[in-house]
């Protein structure tokens, strides 16, 4: 059975004060949904917010969780500026984003390092959210499928698909205001699913997800949730996304 996962990626936004203000406003807006739905709701926040947020949501329904935005492949070592899986486990975290396009574009992430990070997360019982997606140039050159298949082939080598979430994020739609046509997003996610050994892996769509398009996105049969950037920073906006109009898959 595929579980719906609605995740917010805060990227490099929000101090602890701002995070507290967000949750103070956000929680009352989603309390009923959290109590009546089995959807997994996540906020993946900057490292400095993680201890505070984990304690802040400790007494909320269990399907609301805090995640990290990256994790190193080594348990410890001389890796200045990095955070290891045991450090995340110590905080009580169970989810982490890996391979986001911004990590690939700006920080030299490769399919090989993505694979190493996935292995480390799973080794310590953390569920990774693997991000895959094509650039505008790759799409224009009809290379969407080849790009994504390569990311899956290399990224998922020796990975347990029973402890995994995948997010399809067309890079050209991230933070641009352009959203991949929902039928096309559904088609690509269906192709991703066919490449997997476990067809029940949760596969999200990400890329300019907002309150205005969430219901249409979630109506697609292959889409099991969303990974939300900018729209997750505002409590009313993200609450509307969490409270999408439920349509049975």
WOGIVEN-V709602 format. One line per field, one symbol per residue. phi: phi as a letter, one per 40 degrees, with the letter a starting at -180 (. if undefined). psi: psi as a letter, one per 40 degrees, with the letter a starting at -180 (. if undefined). burial: b if it has 24 or more other ideal C-beta (glycine too) atoms within 12 Angstrom, else e. A space follows every 50 residues. Layout:
BEGIN
phi = ???
psi = ???
burial = ???
END
This chain:
BEGIN
phi = .cccbbbbbcfcbgcccccccdccccdccbdccccbbcdcbbbcbddccc cccdcccdbcdccbbbbcbaaccccaicbdgcbccdcccdcgcbbacbgd dccccbbgcbdccdcccdccdcdbgcccbccbibcccccccfbdcccccc cccccccgbcccbabbbcbcdcbcgbgcbddcccdccccccdcccccbcc ccbcbbhfcadcbccccccccccbiabbcdcccbcccccccccdccbcc
psi = hhhhhhhhhebgihiddddddddddddddedddddeiehhhihhiidded ddddddedeiieehihiieiiieidiaggheihiddddddeeieihhhfi dddddefehidddddddddddddeehhihhhiiiidddddefeddddddd dddddehfhheegiihhhghdeeheeehhhhddddddddddddeeidhee hhhiiigfhiddeddddeehdehfaihhbdeeehddddddddfihhhh.
burial = ebebbbbbbbbeebeeeebeebbeebbebbeebbeebebbbbbbbbbebb ebbbebbeebeebbbbbbbbbbbeeeeeeeebbbbebbbebebbbbbbbb bbbbeeeebebebbbbbbbbbbbbebbbbbbbbbbeeebeeeebbebbee bbebbbeebebebbbbbbbbbbbbbeeebbebebbbbbbbbbbebbeeee bbbbbbbbbbbebbebbbebebbbbbbbbbbbbbbebbbbbbbbeeeee
END
